[in-house]
């Protein structure tokens, strides 16, 4: 998952990032943007909105304590709206595939709803 960082010395506190954050993960305090890591999903909507270029994103590989390798497999709840997979779902699947770049790990998408067979094919999901 990608984590968003704000370079405080470059941030002018304009709030453009706050306006585009759908998760209310960014606020402006004392004239600078602050990212709430607990609320940030790493969707990157804010990256292109900062006129000062103060926002960057760094990929993180999550490793469970005591493990020498990343966690095995990722599950993504595939959200659909009006019969189409949402952009957030596609982004999460892309990130999961990147994190599971070896044959030991699997990416699993849970498609909820009726008539999702064509969506499963679109996502490259094995049906089972």
N, C-alpha and C positions, 0 to 999 in steps of 0.2 A: 504494500500500500504506500502511496506517496504522501508525504507530509509537507504541509505548506509552512513556509517561514517568511517573516517580514523583517527586512533589514531596517532596523529602527532609524539609523542615521540617514537613510534615503527616503523614508516615509514622511510625507508632508501632512498626513491626516485628512486628506480630501474626502474619504469615505466612499470612493467609487467601488472598492472591494466589498464594503458592507452592503451596498445596494444590490449586488449580484449574488451574494451568498444565500442560497436557498435554505441553509441549515442554521442560520443565525450563529455561525461559528466565529464571526469577525466583529469586533467592536472597535471604536476609536476612543482611546483613553489618553488623557494628557497630551493630545495632539499627534498620537501615533496609533496605527492599527495594531490590534492584538488578536492573535488567533487562539481560540479555545481548542486545544488539541483533543479534548474529549468530544467535542461536537463536530470538528472538521472531518469530512469524509474523504478528503483528497480529490474531490471532483475536478479541480483545477479551473472552475468558472472564473475565479478571481485573477488568475495569472495575466490574462491579456487586458484586464481592465485598469490596472495600475498605471497611471500616466508617468509616475516616477520610476517605474521598473523596480520597485522595492520588494515585490513578492516573487519568491522562487519556490521550487518544489524539489524535494529530494526523495528518491525511492528508498524504502526501508524493507529489509528482509526480516520478517518476524521469526524468531527462534524461541521455542519453548524452553524455559529454564531446565537445565540438565540435559538438553538434547544438543547434539553436535551438528544437526542438520535441521532445516526448516520443517515445520509441521507437515504431516502427510495429508495431501488433498485439501481441496477448498470446495465449499458449498456456496452457491449463489442462488438466492431466491429470485427467479426471473419474473419481474413485474411486467405485466402487459396492460396496455390501455387501448381500447377499441381494436383489439386483435393484433396489435403491434408491440414488439418488445421495446421497452423504454431505453433511452440513451444511457441512463445510469446503469441499467442492467448490462448493456453491451460494454460499457467502460469497466464494470466490475469483472466481467468475464475475461476481458483483455488483460487486466491486471493479474487475475488468478492464473491465466495461461502463462503469463510471463514468469510468475513465481513458481509455477510447476513445470519448469523446463526440462525435467528428466522423466523417464518412463515409470518411475516408482510412484509419482504423484498423479492424481486425477483431479479434474475439474468437473464438478457435478452441478448441474442447473436444475432447480426444482421449478417446473412449469405448473402453475396453478390455474385451473379452469378447464373448460371444455374446448375441444377441437384445436389442440396445441401441437398436433403431429407435424404440421408444416413449419411451425416455429422451431420445433426440435431440430428439424433438418437444417433450417437457416442457421441455428446456433452451433451446429456440428455436434449435437448431443446424441450419445448412444441411448437408444430406448431399451428399457429392460424391465 
